[in-house]
Amino acid sequence: MIQRLDKTISSQMNISRNDARSLIKKGSVTVDGNTLTDVAAKIDAEKSMIAVDGKPIFFKEHIYIMMNKPQGVVSATVDPKIKTVIDILPEELKRKNLFPAGRLDRDTVGFMLITDDGDFAHRILSPSKHVRKTYIAHLRDKLSEDARKTLENGAVLSDGTQCMDALVKIIDDEGKIAEITIREGKYHQIKRMFASVGNEVQFLKRISIGSLSLDEMLKEGECREITENELSLIEKR
Ligand code: URA
């Protein structure tokens, strides 16, 4: 990818274009061992060895972040009143153009994917791609076998919307905690599915997207970068 040196330094170091230009002008930046002071120099950012004050910069065109979203935070980029998933990112992962790929309700916790790769987000959110999402739902009432089967066969929501088939497993002895996998993403879908069989979701956590599970080491509010191998699991059927 050929691009201007100041743009590369600014995006890869998460600093302003002006700060990037100052670094370049004062001779801090080397490309393949040569000091470049021309801020507009065109470089192949993927193939060159770039270093700032001797420290190598490993070029990444895009970033993919796994967050264990806490309750009370909205899955939006900006909000005038409420903290967003972007606001709570640690400084070292903040970059321009990051956005949440998909939505979780304010009170839902778990796997939130944050990226600056619009094409990737479009692919995994596209209804035709049917990327699976798995949730743990704590229910008000025990889920009957009839209700479980109704959800598995495709619930009809209160407004008449027909859902696709789903996978629903009871995972506790009382029958009040379900693991549910869906292949679509309608508004409040899981809550509305359980409501359609007369139940109520009291706590909701997303535990996987595609074949990639939320890292159990991440506490609520924590996040980390997704590796390339993990990334391919998201689109894997
Ligand atoms: N379904 C819901 O009802 N809420 C979420 O946050 C995600 C899926």
Boltz pocket constraint, residues with backbone or C-beta under 6 A from the ligand:
constraints:
  - pocket:
      binder: B
      contacts: [[A, 103], [A, 104], [A, 105], [A, 106], [A, 108], [A, 186], [A, 187], [A, 188], [A, 189], [A, 190], [A, 191], [A, 192], [A, 204]]
      max_distance: 6.0
